[in-house]
Amino acid sequence: MRVLLGIAGAVVVLGVFSSMLHSLVIPRPTRSGLSRFVQWLVRWPFRLVADRLPSAEAKDRVLAPMAPLAIVVTLISWLACFMVGYALLEAAVSRLGIREALTESGSSLFTLGFASGNRVTLNAIDFCAAVTGPVVIGLQVGYLPALYGAYQRRETEVTLLQARAGSPPWGPEILARYAQVEVMDNLTELFRDWERWSAGVSESHTSYPILIHFRSPKATRNWLIALLSVMDAAALRLSFNPSQPQAEVRMALRAGFICLRDIADIQGIPYDPDPRPGDTLRLGYEDYLRGVERMRSQGYPMERTPEEAWPHFRGWRVNYEALAYRLAYDIEAVPAPWSGPRRRAVVIRTPLTPVDRRPVG
């Protein structure tokens, strides 16, 4: 019996160490089963409540504390599992009962020191537990600045996009606003910035997957919808203006769907790595025409007709549409145009193009 307790304790302690190292220390995409399970448990009641709310703002208020709370609960679960694991080890090498072993392991793990054994094997386990507690808390404290630093860098570009794409952002609105204020030459800079942004998000959101569920400060902003709008703007630009410079546009588009695929890999979401240009889109042709009309109404120059551009646009969008829709569904992103369904039917928020008022005379 004591041998089984010792084996179980060693498995628990080593398993929690592995989960902690994969989540906090190893700087590469890894999947920790314990962390993912704990975070799923935290998300479930929040989603249950959010699914019953009618408005996007109400959903956002409920879901906003979900990801930060998941981090706190994950830390507590690590400490609790360490306490149980060390208790099983102490029960295995002594005559302590489970209750007394839990008391001693907790005393050592949290460095309280009010309970201690007088055997060499017990002292060794107590020393290990005493080291573990501060290490876990210290790693978590160091982890939070890195996490919130990545969040701040992500949200800076998302906030800057609001002036260019409205709120919530929409691909046709980006091109419409650039045409309205006659700054089409600056589109290249926008796509260059978002190529780098996609690379940064790909790195941070696969190393720290909890960032996927961190929401923007405002309910009408969302990192995924912002990325989708930029990719749609790039796909429209390539489809309607084949004679314009394409390097930065193509690189931004490719960086965007690679970012989504990297996140899908860490989340275990399946996707077609090599879709065909003629594959069916979930975006309907009528919705596409409404977006094109928004661009046309603001004077966006088009070298192709909407009918001629549609096959090219579809050929680009098949690379990222399914993943963008799936992630938007999972994180309950703001219901923007061209962003797919949500768990409950909600009103689509279409951004309004500002009126371009200029002095006369």
C-alpha positions in Angstrom: 0.0 0.0 0.0 2.8 2.4 0.9 4.6 1.6 -2.3 1.4 2.5 -4.3 1.1 5.8 -2.3 4.8 6.6 -3.1 4.3 5.9 -6.8 1.1 8.0 -6.9 2.8 10.9 -5.0 5.8 10.8 -7.4 3.6 10.8 -10.5 1.6 13.8 -9.1 4.6 15.9 -8.2 6.5 15.1 -11.5 3.3 15.7 -13.5 2.7 19.1 -12.0 6.3 20.1 -12.4 6.0 19.2 -16.1 2.8 21.2 -16.5 4.4 24.2 -14.8 7.6 24.1 -16.9 5.6 23.7 -20.1 3.4 26.6 -19.2 5.8 29.1 -17.7 9.4 28.2 -18.6 9.8 26.5 -21.9 9.7 29.2 -24.6 8.0 27.2 -27.3 4.5 26.1 -28.2 3.6 23.3 -25.8 0.3 21.7 -24.6 0.0 21.2 -20.8 -2.9 18.8 -20.1 -3.4 20.0 -16.5 -3.4 23.7 -17.4 -5.8 23.2 -20.3 -8.1 21.1 -18.1 -8.2 23.7 -15.3 -8.7 26.6 -17.8 -11.6 24.6 -19.4 -13.2 24.2 -16.0 -13.0 27.9 -15.4 -14.3 28.9 -18.9 -17.3 26.6 -18.8 -19.5 28.5 -16.3 -18.6 31.8 -17.9 -19.7 30.6 -21.3 -22.8 29.1 -19.8 -23.9 32.5 -18.5 -22.7 34.4 -21.6 -24.7 32.2 -24.0 -27.9 33.3 -22.3 -27.3 37.0 -22.7 -28.8 38.9 -25.6 -26.2 41.6 -26.3 -22.5 41.6 -27.3 -21.7 44.1 -24.5 -23.3 42.0 -21.8 -21.4 38.9 -23.1 -18.2 40.8 -23.1 -18.7 42.0 -19.5 -19.3 38.4 -18.3 -16.3 36.9 -20.3 -13.8 39.7 -19.5 -12.6 38.3 -16.1 -12.6 34.7 -17.4 -9.0 34.5 -18.6 -7.4 36.4 -15.7 -9.3 34.2 -13.2 -8.1 31.1 -15.1 -4.5 32.1 -14.4 -5.2 32.5 -10.7 -7.0 29.1 -10.5 -4.2 27.4 -12.4 -1.7 28.7 -9.8 -3.9 27.4 -7.0 -4.4 24.1 -8.7 -0.6 23.6 -9.1 0.0 24.3 -5.4 -2.9 22.1 -4.3 -1.6 19.2 -6.5 1.9 19.7 -5.1 0.5 19.6 -1.6 -1.3 16.3 -2.3 1.7 14.8 -4.1 4.1 15.5 -1.3 1.5 14.3 1.3 1.3 10.9 -0.5 5.1 10.7 -0.5 5.3 11.5 3.2 2.6 9.0 4.0 4.5 6.4 2.0 7.8 6.8 4.0 6.3 7.2 7.4 3.4 6.1 9.7 1.6 9.4 9.1 -2.1 9.2 8.1 -3.3 11.1 5.1 -4.6 13.9 7.2 -1.3 14.3 9.1 0.6 14.0 5.9 -1.4 16.8 4.3 -0.8 19.0 7.3 3.0 18.4 7.1 3.2 18.9 3.4 1.2 22.1 3.5 3.3 23.4 6.4 6.5 22.8 4.3 5.1 23.8 0.9 3.9 27.2 2.2 7.0 27.6 4.5 4.9 27.9 7.6 7.0 25.4 9.6 4.4 24.5 12.2 4.6 20.7 11.5 7.6 18.7 10.8 8.8 15.1 11.1 11.9 13.7 12.7 13.0 11.1 10.2 15.5 11.7 7.4 13.2 10.7 4.6 10.5 13.0 5.9 12.9 15.9 6.3 14.1 15.4 2.7 10.5 15.5 1.4 9.8 18.6 3.6 12.9 20.4 2.1 11.7 19.6 -1.4 8.2 20.9 -0.6 9.7 24.0 1.0 11.6 24.8 -2.1 8.7 24.1 -4.4 6.3 26.7 -3.0 8.4 29.8 -3.5 9.6 28.5 -6.9 6.0 28.1 -8.1 4.9 31.5 -6.8 8.1 33.2 -8.1 7.7 31.8 -11.6 4.0 32.9 -11.7 4.9 36.4 -10.6 7.6 36.6 -13.3 5.2 35.1 -15.9 2.5 37.9 -15.4 4.6 40.8 -16.7 5.6 38.8 -19.8 1.9 37.9 -20.4 0.6 41.4 -20.0 3.4 42.9 -22.0 2.4 40.7 -24.9 -1.2 41.6 -24.4 -0.4 45.4 -24.4 1.6 45.0 -27.7 -1.3 43.2 -29.3 -3.9 45.7 -28.2 -1.9 48.8 -29.3 -2.2 47.8 -33.0 -5.9 46.7 -32.5 -6.7 50.2 -31.1 -4.8 52.0 -33.9 -6.9 50.1 -36.4 -10.1 51.6 -35.1 -9.5 54.8 -36.9 -8.8 52.9 -40.1 -11.5 50.3 -40.0 -14.2 51.4 -37.6 -15.5 49.5 -34.6 -15.8 46.6 -35.0 -13.3 46.5 -37.9 -14.3 45.2 -41.3 -12.1 44.6 -44.3 -14.1 46.7 -46.9 -14.3 49.5 -44.4 -10.5 49.8 -44.3 -10.2 50.3 -48.1 -13.3 52.6 -48.0 -11.7 54.9 -45.4 -8.3 55.0 -47.1 -10.1 55.9 -50.4 -12.3 58.5 -48.7 -9.4 60.5 -47.2 -7.2 59.9 -50.3 -4.3 58.1 -48.5 -4.2 55.0 -50.7 -0.4 55.2 -50.9 -0.2 54.5 -47.1 -1.9 51.0 -47.5 1.5 49.5 -47.9 2.6 50.7 -44.5 -0.6 49.2 -42.9 0.0 45.8 -44.3 3.7 45.9 -43.4 2.8 46.7 -39.8 0.3 43.9 -39.6 2.7 41.3 -41.0 5.0 42.0 -38.0 2.0 42.1 -35.7 0.9 38.6 -36.9 4.3 37.2 -36.3 4.3 38.6 -32.7 0.9 37.2 -32.0 1.8 33.9 -33.4 4.8 33.7 -31.0 3.1 35.0 -27.9 -0.3 33.2 -28.3 1.3 29.8 -28.9 3.7 30.2 -26.0 0.9 31.5 -23.7 -2.4 30.2 -25.1 -4.4 31.9 -22.3 -3.8 35.1 -24.3 -6.3 33.9 -26.9 -9.1 34.4 -24.4 -7.9 37.8 -23.1 -10.5 40.4 -24.3 -9.9 44.0 -25.5 -10.8 46.9 -23.1 -13.8 47.7 -25.3 -16.5 45.2 -26.3 -16.4 46.3 -30.0 -12.7 45.6 -30.3 -11.2 42.2 -30.7 -7.7 41.0 -31.8 -9.1 38.2 -34.0 -11.7 40.4 -35.8 -9.0 43.0 -36.3 -6.7 40.4 -38.0 -9.6 39.1 -40.1 -10.4 42.6 -41.3 -6.8 43.3 -42.4 -6.6 39.9 -44.2 -9.9 40.6 -46.0 -8.7 44.1 -46.9 -5.5 42.5 -48.3 -7.5 39.9 -50.2 -9.8 42.6 -51.7 -6.8 44.7 -52.6 -5.1 41.8 -54.5 -8.4 40.9 -56.2 -9.4 44.3 -57.4 -6.1 46.0 -58.1 -3.7 43.5 -59.7 -1.5 46.3 -61.1 -0.7 47.8 -57.7 2.4 46.7 -55.6 1.7 43.3 -54.1 4.7 42.3 -52.0 3.6 43.8 -48.7 0.0 42.9 -49.2 0.7 39.2 -50.0 3.2 38.9 -47.1 0.7 40.4 -44.6 -2.0 38.0 -45.9 0.2 35.0 -45.6 1.5 36.0 -42.2 -2.1 36.3 -41.0 -3.2 32.9 -42.0 0.0 31.3 -40.7 -0.7 33.0 -37.4 -4.2 31.5 -37.3 -2.8 28.0 -38.2 -0.2 28.2 -35.5 -2.9 29.0 -33.0 -5.1 26.2 -34.4 -2.2 23.7 -33.9 -1.8 24.6 -30.2 -5.6 24.5 -29.7 -6.0 21.2 -31.5 -8.3 22.6 -34.2 -8.1 20.7 -37.5 -7.8 22.5 -40.8 -7.0 22.0 -44.5 -3.3 22.9 -45.0 -3.6 23.2 -48.7 -7.1 24.5 -49.7 -8.1 24.9 -53.4 -8.9 28.3 -54.8 -12.3 27.0 -56.0 -13.3 25.7 -52.5 -16.7 26.9 -51.2 -16.7 30.0 -48.9 -19.2 30.4 -46.1 -19.3 34.1 -46.9 -22.1 34.5 -49.4 -21.8 36.4 -52.7 -24.5 38.9 -51.6 -22.5 39.8 -48.5 -19.4 40.2 -50.6 -21.3 42.6 -52.9 -22.4 44.7 -49.9 -18.8 45.1 -48.9 -17.8 46.0 -52.4 -20.5 48.6 -52.5 -19.2 50.2 -49.3 -15.8 50.5 -51.0 -17.3 51.9 -54.2 -19.4 54.5 -52.3 -16.2 56.1 -51.0 -14.4 56.2 -54.3 -12.2 53.1 -54.0 -10.5 52.6 -57.4 -11.3 49.2 -59.0 -9.5 47.6 -61.9 -11.8 44.6 -62.0 -15.6 44.3 -61.7 -17.0 42.6 -58.6 -17.8 39.6 -60.8 -14.2 39.4 -62.1 -12.7 39.9 -58.7 -14.9 37.3 -56.9 -12.9 34.2 -57.9 -9.6 35.8 -56.9 -11.0 37.0 -53.5 -12.5 33.5 -52.9 -9.1 32.0 -53.7 -7.4 34.1 -51.1 -10.1 33.8 -48.4 -10.3 29.9 -48.4 -6.8 30.0 -46.7 -8.1 31.6 -43.5 -11.9 31.8 -43.4 -12.7 28.4 -41.7 -10.1 29.0 -38.9 -11.1 32.6 -38.4 -14.8 31.6 -38.0 -14.0 28.7 -35.7 -11.8 30.9 -33.4 -14.4 33.7 -33.4 -17.0 31.1 -32.4 -14.8 29.7 -29.6 -13.8 33.1 -28.0 -17.2 34.7 -28.7 -15.7 37.6 -30.6 -17.7 40.8 -31.3 -20.2 39.9 -34.1 -18.6 41.9 -37.0 -19.5 41.5 -40.7 -17.8 38.6 -42.5 -16.8 36.9 -39.2 -19.1 33.9 -39.1 -21.7 32.6 -36.6 -21.6 32.7 -32.8 -22.9 30.2 -30.3 -26.1 32.2 -30.1 -27.6 34.4 -32.8 -26.7 38.0 -32.3 -27.0 41.3 -34.3 -24.1 41.9 -36.6 -22.4 45.2 -35.8 -21.5 47.0 -39.0 -19.1 50.0 -38.7 -20.3 53.4 -39.9 -18.1 55.3 -42.4 -17.5 58.8 -41.0 -18.8 61.7 -43.0 -16.0 63.5 -44.8 -16.8 67.2 -44.2 -14.4 69.7 -45.8 -14.4 73.4 -45.8 -15.9 75.0 -48.9 -15.0 78.3 -50.7 
